[in-house]
Amino acid sequence: MTTSLDYVNPRVRAIRVSTQSFLQNLAHQITQNMTQGGQKPLKGVIDLSSGDPHRAGMKPVSFVRQVLAVCLYPHLLQDTIFPLDVKLRAQRLLQICEGQSLGESFFLFYCDICPLKLIFNSCMNSFVVLTGSYTASSGLHHIRQTIADFITKRDTGISANPRNVFISSGAQRALMVVVKLLSSGEGQTQTGILAPQPCPHTLPPLLDEAGVLAVPYRLMEERGWALDLNQLRQALDSSRGGCNPRAVYISNPGNPTGHVQDRKSIQEVIQLATAEKLLLLVDEVYQDSVYGQNTEFLSYKKVLFEMGQEFSETVELVSFHSLSCASVAECGLRAGYMEAVNIDPDVMKVFDTMLCTDISAPTTGQLALDLMLNPPGPGEPSYDTHAQELLLTRTVLTRNAQRALEVLNDLPGFSCQPAMGGIYLYPSVKLPAGIREQAEMLGLGADVFYCQKLLEEELLLLGAGQYSGEAGSHHFRLCVLVPTNVLEDALHRLSAFHLHLMGHHTVAGRNVKGKAGCSSQSGLTCVQPTTV
């Protein structure tokens, strides 16, 4: 019976309510209200909270979409609309789908005289079924091999074994599998996981659902949100007697902070994990989006194996990656993977058992992983277009991050650290006591209240940071991987709202009050809203 909350699993009831869901539901309701009556609103809601670039208007990668289109509708193999390498890759992926061996498919012939032709049309229907069918619970072997090859190349020859790779319905699902395996005990024996503050907004409810206690360690905002070893040690020491700490969660590049760890920082974390016998859980989803000057992405696995056998053969590490990365940003296809290093083989069998509860990750998502990690190479027909699209995405991300940083730091009360990677900025803002008091009366955090009013007045959705710094300081999550014109519109709306809310405007570097418009050092010209 579920006639009341009393009958609901206490662990489920204890899951923290997501402010992200609250704000997105409000945005949906506002959009519905605007469109009632058939009139198109003058402006729509801009969502910079979710880290979903396609929703914000970024274009998908052509090669990925084209190959998937052919895989889902193989009759397109006979069409001349797609380049040859798209059709050949689609054929290859169709061949490796479960139930179809490499030698039992069809063949494509190409010559200068005749176009690409399909010889065995009778296989069409079976291919359509296969791309919509289940796969092995840990993923298609061919895709796991592609992932292992990518990791080996990324880490300059440090080999990866496809048997240690597990494909899941997104990196979050893979993380949940591992965390649930760690979860045990109550009170002083309850499993604890060291988690950064701030952290991805999806992490706290995930730990709640798994019955694991989050042990927060503070990232150093004044140092660009750097991970500080002393903070890790303090968090670990303070947890003694309150729980049983068994793992440390790392986000690198940082979500939502944009910090990228250097070799020394990674080595320090690995040494601590060795000394304290902690499992390393490393989210490396934004490894493809490092743009800070003199900054490079180093995987934890690469650094680990370059520290010698004392570490490379003993430290337990699980790293995560997914389609939600910046380069392809195919968030809705729901596929990711984890690689297990130095994990007991019997435990990895349980990984597979846990993934069986999902039956398998979506087949189309798995195929997209192959396309993301093994893109067209030089000389192939799709190479130039693919390279140009990725370069454009990186250019937009880099310029947007710098542009947003300038505007945010030009707003009164705002302070934002520059990001070195990832797709977010994570600014702080000192809100007046009156605003904090209004939020408290409504039972809301001041950051949530700010985001709610911003959404209601300017139709702009930011993510509430839910992390408080010094007194009166709150934070917001802002995705900058959006089209440039969308970002400019969003910054204009934010500036107009914030200046009006704070009760003063910045004009040519001077504080004045009561103006109908404003201009700032960042170059924005704002017209204040009539109400707040």
C-alpha positions as CSV (number, residue, x, y, z in Angstrom):
1,M,0.0,0.0,0.0
2,T,1.2,3.5,-0.8
3,T,-1.9,5.4,0.5
4,S,0.4,7.8,2.4
5,L,4.0,8.7,2.8
6,D,4.1,6.5,5.9
7,Y,4.2,3.5,3.6
8,V,7.0,4.8,1.4
9,N,10.5,3.5,1.9
10,P,12.2,5.7,4.6
11,R,15.4,5.9,2.5
12,V,13.4,7.2,-0.5
13,R,11.6,9.7,1.7
14,A,15.0,10.9,2.9
15,I,16.2,11.8,-0.6
16,R,16.9,15.6,-0.7
17,V,14.4,17.5,-2.8
18,S,16.1,18.8,-5.9
19,T,15.9,22.6,-6.4
20,Q,16.7,22.0,-10.0
21,S,13.5,20.0,-10.5
22,F,11.5,22.8,-8.7
23,L,12.9,25.5,-10.9
24,Q,12.5,23.5,-14.1
25,N,8.9,22.7,-13.3
26,L,8.3,26.4,-12.7
27,A,9.9,27.2,-16.0
28,H,7.7,24.7,-17.8
29,Q,4.6,26.1,-16.1
30,I,5.6,29.7,-17.1
31,T,6.1,28.5,-20.7
32,Q,2.7,26.8,-20.7
33,N,1.0,29.9,-19.4
34,M,2.6,32.1,-22.0
35,T,1.5,29.9,-24.9
36,Q,-2.1,29.5,-23.8
37,G,-4.4,31.2,-26.2
38,G,-2.2,30.5,-29.2
39,Q,-0.1,33.7,-29.0
40,K,3.6,33.4,-29.4
41,P,5.5,35.1,-26.5
42,L,7.9,37.9,-27.4
43,K,10.7,36.0,-25.7
44,G,11.0,32.5,-24.3
45,V,12.7,30.9,-21.3
46,I,16.5,30.6,-21.5
47,D,17.8,27.6,-19.5
48,L,21.4,27.9,-18.4
49,S,21.0,25.6,-15.5
50,S,20.9,22.1,-16.9
51,G,24.1,21.6,-18.9
52,D,22.1,20.5,-21.9
53,P,23.7,22.4,-24.8
54,H,21.3,21.0,-27.5
55,R,18.3,22.3,-25.6
56,A,19.9,25.7,-25.5
57,G,20.4,25.7,-29.3
58,M,23.9,24.2,-29.9
59,K,23.9,22.1,-33.1
60,P,24.6,18.4,-32.8
61,V,27.7,16.8,-34.4
62,S,26.7,15.9,-38.0
63,F,28.7,12.7,-38.2
64,V,27.1,11.3,-35.1
65,R,23.6,12.1,-36.2
66,Q,24.1,10.9,-39.7
67,V,25.5,7.5,-38.8
68,L,22.8,7.0,-36.2
69,A,20.1,7.9,-38.8
70,V,21.5,5.2,-41.2
71,C,21.7,2.7,-38.3
72,L,18.0,3.3,-37.4
73,Y,16.8,3.3,-41.0
74,P,19.2,1.2,-43.1
75,H,17.4,2.1,-46.4
76,L,19.4,5.3,-46.2
77,L,22.4,3.2,-47.3
78,Q,21.0,3.4,-50.8
79,D,20.7,7.2,-50.6
80,T,23.3,9.6,-51.9
81,I,22.7,12.2,-49.3
82,F,25.4,11.0,-46.8
83,P,29.2,10.7,-47.4
84,L,30.7,7.3,-48.0
85,D,32.4,7.0,-44.6
86,V,29.1,7.6,-42.8
87,K,27.6,4.6,-44.7
88,L,30.6,2.4,-44.1
89,R,30.6,3.2,-40.4
90,A,26.8,2.6,-40.2
91,Q,27.3,-0.8,-41.9
92,R,30.0,-1.7,-39.4
93,L,27.9,-0.8,-36.4
94,L,24.9,-2.7,-37.8
95,Q,27.2,-5.7,-38.2
96,I,28.3,-5.7,-34.5
97,C,24.8,-5.3,-33.1
98,E,23.8,-8.4,-31.1
99,G,22.5,-11.3,-33.1
100,Q,24.4,-10.4,-36.3
101,S,27.9,-11.8,-36.8
102,L,30.5,-9.9,-38.9
103,G,30.2,-12.3,-41.8
104,E,26.4,-12.6,-42.0
105,S,25.6,-9.1,-42.9
106,F,25.4,-7.5,-46.3
107,F,28.1,-5.9,-48.5
108,L,28.6,-2.5,-50.0
109,F,30.4,-1.9,-53.2
110,Y,31.6,1.4,-54.4
111,C,33.3,2.4,-57.7
112,D,33.7,5.5,-59.8
113,I,31.0,4.5,-62.2
114,C,28.1,3.4,-60.0
115,P,27.0,4.8,-56.6
116,L,27.0,2.9,-53.3
117,K,24.5,0.1,-53.6
118,L,22.9,-2.3,-51.2
119,I,23.2,-5.9,-52.4
120,F,21.1,-7.8,-49.8
121,N,17.9,-5.8,-49.3
122,S,16.4,-8.7,-47.4
123,C,18.5,-7.9,-44.4
124,M,16.9,-4.5,-43.9
125,N,14.2,-5.4,-41.5
126,S,16.5,-7.4,-39.2
127,F,18.9,-4.5,-38.9
128,V,16.0,-2.2,-37.9
129,V,15.1,-4.6,-35.1
130,L,18.7,-5.0,-34.0
131,T,19.4,-1.3,-33.4
132,G,16.2,-1.3,-31.2
133,S,17.1,-4.5,-29.3
134,Y,18.7,-5.2,-26.0
135,T,22.5,-5.8,-25.8
136,A,24.7,-7.5,-23.2
137,S,24.1,-5.8,-19.8
138,S,27.7,-4.4,-19.8
139,G,27.4,-3.2,-23.4
140,L,28.4,-4.4,-26.8
141,H,31.8,-5.9,-26.9
142,H,32.8,-3.9,-29.9
143,I,31.9,-0.6,-28.2
144,R,33.8,-1.7,-25.0
145,Q,36.9,-2.3,-27.2
146,T,36.5,1.1,-28.8
147,I,36.4,2.6,-25.3
148,A,39.5,0.7,-24.3
149,D,41.3,1.8,-27.4
150,F,40.4,5.4,-26.7
151,I,41.6,5.3,-23.2
152,T,44.9,3.7,-24.3
153,K,45.5,6.4,-26.9
154,R,44.4,9.2,-24.5
155,D,46.9,7.9,-21.8
156,T,49.7,7.6,-24.3
157,G,50.1,3.8,-24.3
158,I,48.9,2.8,-20.8
159,S,46.7,-0.1,-21.9
160,A,43.0,-0.5,-21.1
161,N,41.2,-3.9,-21.1
162,P,37.7,-3.9,-22.5
163,R,36.8,-6.5,-19.7
164,N,37.3,-3.6,-17.2
165,V,34.9,-1.3,-19.1
166,F,31.2,-1.3,-18.3
167,I,28.7,0.7,-20.4
168,S,25.7,2.1,-18.6
169,S,22.7,4.4,-19.1
170,G,24.8,7.5,-18.4
171,A,27.7,8.1,-16.0
172,Q,25.3,8.7,-13.1
173,R,24.0,5.2,-13.5
174,A,27.5,3.8,-13.4
175,L,28.3,5.8,-10.3
176,M,25.2,4.5,-8.6
177,V,26.2,0.9,-9.3
178,V,29.5,1.4,-7.5
179,V,28.1,3.5,-4.6
180,K,25.4,0.9,-3.9
181,L,28.1,-1.8,-3.7
182,L,29.8,0.3,-1.0
183,S,26.7,1.1,0.9
184,S,26.3,-0.7,4.3
185,G,25.8,-0.1,8.0
186,E,24.1,2.5,10.1
187,G,25.2,5.1,12.5
188,Q,29.0,4.9,13.1
189,T,29.3,2.0,10.6
190,Q,27.4,3.7,7.8
191,T,29.4,4.1,4.6
192,G,30.7,7.6,4.0
193,I,32.0,9.1,0.8
194,L,34.1,12.2,0.7
195,A,32.3,14.6,-1.6
196,P,33.5,18.1,-2.8
197,Q,31.7,21.3,-1.8
198,P,30.4,22.5,-4.2
199,C,29.6,19.3,-6.2
200,P,27.4,18.3,-9.1
201,H,23.8,19.0,-8.2
202,T,22.9,15.3,-8.9
203,L,25.4,13.9,-6.4
204,P,23.6,14.5,-3.1
205,P,20.3,12.8,-4.1
206,L,22.3,9.9,-5.6
207,L,24.1,9.4,-2.3
208,D,20.8,9.7,-0.4
209,E,19.2,7.0,-2.5
210,A,22.1,4.7,-2.0
211,G,22.0,5.2,1.8
212,V,25.5,6.6,1.8
213,L,26.6,9.6,4.0
214,A,28.2,12.5,2.2
215,V,31.4,13.7,3.9
216,P,31.9,17.2,2.5
217,Y,35.4,18.6,1.8
218,R,35.7,22.3,0.9
219,L,37.1,23.4,-2.5
220,M,39.2,26.6,-2.3
221,E,37.2,29.3,-4.1
222,E,39.9,31.9,-3.6
223,R,42.3,29.6,-5.5
224,G,40.0,29.0,-8.4
225,W,38.1,26.2,-6.7
226,A,41.3,24.1,-6.2
227,L,41.2,20.8,-4.4
228,D,43.2,21.2,-1.2
229,L,44.7,18.2,0.5
230,N,44.4,19.6,4.0
231,Q,40.6,20.0,3.4
232,L,40.4,16.4,2.4
233,R,42.3,15.3,5.5
234,Q,40.2,17.5,7.8
235,A,37.0,16.0,6.3
236,L,38.3,12.5,6.7
237,D,39.4,13.1,10.3
238,S,36.1,14.7,11.2
239,S,34.2,11.8,9.8
240,R,35.9,9.3,12.1
241,G,33.4,8.0,14.7
242,G,30.4,9.3,12.6
243,C,30.6,7.0,9.7
244,N,32.9,4.6,7.9
245,P,34.6,6.6,5.0
246,R,35.3,4.2,2.1
247,A,35.7,6.4,-1.0
248,V,36.5,9.8,-2.2
249,Y,34.6,11.4,-5.1
250,I,36.4,13.7,-7.5
251,S,35.1,15.8,-10.4
252,N,37.9,16.7,-12.8
253,P,37.4,19.0,-14.7
254,G,35.2,20.3,-11.9
255,N,31.5,20.3,-12.1
256,P,30.3,23.0,-11.6
257,T,33.5,24.9,-10.8
258,G,35.5,24.5,-13.9
259,H,38.7,23.8,-12.0
260,V,41.2,21.4,-13.7
261,Q,43.7,19.5,-11.4
262,D,47.4,19.5,-12.2
263,R,49.7,16.5,-11.9
264,K,50.8,17.4,-8.3
265,S,47.3,17.7,-7.1
266,I,46.3,14.4,-8.5
267,Q,49.3,12.7,-7.1
268,E,48.5,14.0,-3.6
269,V,45.0,12.6,-3.8
270,I,46.3,9.2,-4.9
271,Q,48.8,9.2,-2.1
272,L,46.0,10.0,0.4
273,A,43.8,7.2,-1.0
274,T,46.7,4.8,-0.7
275,A,47.4,5.7,2.9
276,E,43.7,5.6,3.9
277,K,42.7,2.7,1.7
278,L,40.0,4.7,-0.1
279,L,38.4,3.9,-3.4
280,L,38.8,6.7,-6.0
281,L,35.6,7.6,-7.8
282,V,36.6,10.1,-10.6
283,D,34.1,11.9,-12.8
284,E,36.0,12.9,-15.9
285,V,33.0,13.7,-18.1
286,Y,34.3,17.1,-19.2
287,Q,37.8,15.9,-20.1
288,D,37.2,17.1,-23.7
289,S,36.6,20.7,-22.7
290,V,39.8,22.1,-21.1
291,Y,40.5,25.5,-22.4
292,G,42.4,27.3,-19.7
293,Q,45.8,28.8,-20.6
294,N,48.7,26.4,-20.0
295,T,46.2,23.8,-18.7
296,E,45.8,20.2,-19.9
297,F,43.7,17.3,-18.8
298,L,45.5,14.5,-17.1
299,S,43.4,11.4,-16.3
300,Y,43.8,9.9,-12.9
301,K,44.7,6.6,-14.4
302,K,47.6,8.1,-16.4
303,V,49.0,9.8,-13.3
304,L,48.5,6.7,-11.2
305,F,50.4,4.4,-13.6
306,E,53.2,6.9,-13.9
307,M,53.7,6.9,-10.1
308,G,55.2,3.4,-10.1
309,Q,54.0,-0.1,-9.1
310,E,53.6,0.9,-5.5
311,F,50.5,2.8,-6.6
312,S,49.6,1.4,-10.0
313,E,49.1,-2.1,-8.8
314,T,47.3,-1.3,-5.5
315,V,45.1,1.9,-5.7
316,E,41.5,1.1,-6.6
317,L,40.1,3.5,-9.1
318,V,36.8,3.8,-11.1
319,S,36.6,6.6,-13.6
320,F,33.5,7.8,-15.5
321,H,32.8,9.4,-18.9
322,S,29.6,9.9,-20.9
323,L,27.9,11.3,-24.0
324,S,27.0,14.4,-21.9
325,C,30.5,15.8,-22.6
326,A,31.0,19.1,-24.4
327,S,32.1,17.7,-27.7
328,V,29.0,15.8,-28.7
329,A,26.6,16.7,-25.8
330,E,24.2,14.0,-26.7
331,C,22.7,14.1,-23.2
332,G,19.4,12.5,-24.1
333,L,20.9,9.4,-25.6
334,R,21.8,8.2,-22.1
335,A,25.0,6.3,-22.4
336,G,28.2,6.5,-20.5
337,Y,30.9,4.1,-19.2
338,M,33.2,3.4,-16.3
339,E,36.6,1.8,-16.3
340,A,37.6,-0.2,-13.2
341,V,41.3,-0.3,-12.2
342,N,42.6,-2.7,-9.6
343,I,39.1,-3.9,-8.7
344,D,38.7,-7.5,-7.6
345,P,37.4,-9.6,-10.5
346,D,34.6,-11.0,-8.3
347,V,33.5,-7.5,-7.5
348,M,33.4,-6.6,-11.2
349,K,31.1,-9.6,-11.8
350,V,28.7,-7.8,-9.4
351,F,29.0,-4.7,-11.5
352,D,27.6,-6.7,-14.4
353,T,24.9,-8.1,-12.1
354,M,23.8,-4.6,-11.0
355,L,23.7,-3.4,-14.6
356,C,21.4,-6.3,-15.4
357,T,18.7,-4.5,-13.6
358,D,18.6,-2.0,-16.5
359,I,18.8,-4.9,-18.9
360,S,21.2,-2.8,-21.0
361,A,22.1,0.8,-21.9
362,P,20.2,2.1,-25.0
363,T,21.7,0.6,-28.1
364,T,21.7,4.0,-29.9
365,G,23.6,5.5,-27.0
366,Q,26.2,2.8,-27.2
367,L,26.7,3.4,-30.9
368,A,27.0,7.1,-30.3
369,L,29.8,6.3,-27.8
370,D,31.7,4.5,-30.6
371,L,31.2,7.6,-32.8
372,M,32.3,10.0,-30.2
373,L,35.5,8.1,-29.2
374,N,36.4,7.0,-32.7
375,P,35.6,9.9,-35.0
376,P,36.4,10.2,-38.7
377,G,40.1,10.4,-39.4
378,P,42.2,12.5,-41.8
379,G,41.4,11.7,-45.4
380,E,37.9,10.5,-44.8
381,P,35.0,12.4,-46.4
382,S,33.5,13.6,-43.1
383,Y,36.8,14.5,-41.4
384,D,36.9,18.2,-42.3
385,T,33.3,18.9,-41.4
386,H,33.7,17.0,-38.1
387,A,36.9,18.9,-37.2
388,Q,35.3,22.2,-38.0
389,E,32.3,21.5,-35.9
390,L,34.4,20.5,-32.9
391,L,36.6,23.6,-33.3
392,L,33.5,25.8,-33.5
393,T,32.1,24.2,-30.3
394,R,35.4,24.8,-28.4
395,T,35.7,28.3,-29.7
396,V,32.2,29.2,-28.6
397,L,32.8,27.6,-25.2
398,T,36.1,29.4,-24.7
399,R,34.8,32.9,-25.8
400,N,31.5,32.5,-23.9
401,A,33.3,31.6,-20.7
402,Q,35.5,34.7,-20.9
403,R,32.5,36.9,-21.9
404,A,30.3,35.7,-19.1
405,L,33.2,36.1,-16.6
406,E,33.6,39.7,-17.6
407,V,29.9,40.5,-17.3
408,L,29.5,38.7,-13.9
409,N,32.5,40.4,-12.3
410,D,31.2,43.7,-13.5
411,L,27.9,43.3,-11.6
412,P,27.7,44.7,-8.0
413,G,28.1,41.9,-5.4
414,F,29.1,39.3,-7.9
415,S,32.5,37.5,-7.9
416,C,33.4,34.8,-10.3
417,Q,36.5,32.7,-10.6
418,P,37.7,31.9,-14.1
419,A,37.1,28.4,-15.3
420,M,39.8,26.2,-16.9
421,G,37.5,23.6,-18.3
422,G,34.0,22.2,-18.2
423,I,30.9,24.0,-19.4
424,Y,29.9,26.0,-16.3
425,L,30.8,29.1,-14.4
426,Y,30.1,29.2,-10.7
427,P,29.8,32.8,-9.5
428,S,29.1,33.9,-6.0
429,V,27.0,36.9,-5.1
430,K,26.5,38.8,-1.8
431,L,22.8,39.3,-1.4
432,P,21.4,42.1,0.8
433,A,19.9,41.1,4.2
434,G,16.4,42.1,3.0
435,I,16.5,39.5,0.2
436,R,17.7,36.8,2.5
437,E,15.0,37.6,4.9
438,Q,12.3,37.4,2.2
439,A,13.6,34.0,1.2
440,E,13.6,32.8,4.8
441,M,10.0,33.8,5.3
442,L,9.1,31.7,2.2
443,G,11.1,28.8,3.4
444,L,13.5,29.0,0.6
445,G,17.3,29.3,0.3
446,A,18.3,32.8,-0.8
447,D,19.9,31.4,-3.9
448,V,16.7,29.5,-4.8
449,F,14.6,32.6,-4.1
450,Y,16.9,34.7,-6.4
451,C,16.7,32.1,-9.2
452,Q,12.9,31.9,-8.8
453,K,12.4,35.7,-9.1
454,L,14.9,35.9,-12.0
455,L,12.9,33.2,-13.8
456,E,9.5,34.9,-13.1
457,E,10.7,38.3,-14.1
458,E,13.2,37.8,-16.9
459,L,12.5,34.2,-18.0
460,L,16.1,33.2,-17.3
461,L,16.8,29.9,-15.4
462,L,20.1,29.6,-13.5
463,G,21.0,26.7,-11.2
464,A,20.9,27.5,-7.5
465,G,24.3,26.7,-6.1
466,Q,23.1,25.5,-2.7
467,Y,26.5,26.3,-1.4
468,S,27.1,29.2,1.0
469,G,30.5,30.8,1.3
470,E,31.1,33.7,3.6
471,A,28.2,35.4,5.3
472,G,25.6,36.6,2.9
473,S,27.4,34.9,-0.1
474,H,25.5,32.5,-2.3
475,H,26.4,30.8,-5.6
476,F,24.8,30.0,-9.0
477,R,25.5,27.5,-11.7
478,L,25.6,29.0,-15.2
479,C,26.1,26.9,-18.4
480,V,28.2,28.8,-21.0
481,L,28.1,26.1,-23.8
482,V,25.2,27.8,-25.6
483,P,25.0,29.8,-28.8
484,T,26.7,33.2,-28.5
485,N,23.5,35.2,-29.1
486,V,21.7,33.1,-26.4
487,L,24.4,33.9,-23.9
488,E,24.3,37.6,-24.7
489,D,20.5,37.6,-24.3
490,A,20.9,35.8,-21.0
491,L,23.5,38.1,-19.7
492,H,21.4,41.1,-20.6
493,R,18.4,39.7,-18.7
494,L,20.6,38.8,-15.7
495,S,22.2,42.3,-15.6
496,A,18.9,44.1,-15.8
497,F,17.3,42.0,-13.1
498,H,20.3,42.1,-10.7
499,L,20.9,45.8,-11.0
500,H,17.2,46.5,-10.3
501,L,17.1,44.0,-7.4
502,M,20.2,45.5,-5.8
503,G,18.8,48.9,-6.0
504,H,21.6,50.7,-7.9
505,H,23.2,50.8,-11.3
506,T,26.7,51.2,-12.6
507,V,27.1,53.9,-15.2
508,A,30.6,54.6,-16.5
509,G,32.1,53.1,-13.3
510,R,30.0,55.3,-10.9
511,N,27.2,54.1,-8.6
512,V,24.0,55.9,-9.2
513,K,20.4,55.2,-8.4
514,G,17.0,55.5,-10.1
515,K,18.1,55.4,-13.7
516,A,15.8,53.7,-16.2
517,G,18.8,52.1,-18.0
518,C,22.4,51.3,-17.4
519,S,25.6,50.6,-19.1
520,S,28.6,48.9,-17.6
521,Q,32.3,48.2,-18.2
522,S,31.3,44.8,-19.8
523,G,29.5,46.7,-22.6
524,L,26.0,45.6,-21.8
525,T,23.1,48.2,-21.9
526,C,20.2,47.2,-19.7
527,V,16.6,48.4,-19.2
528,Q,15.4,47.6,-15.8
529,P,12.2,45.5,-15.4
530,T,9.2,47.2,-13.9
531,T,8.7,44.8,-11.0
532,V,10.6,42.3,-9.0
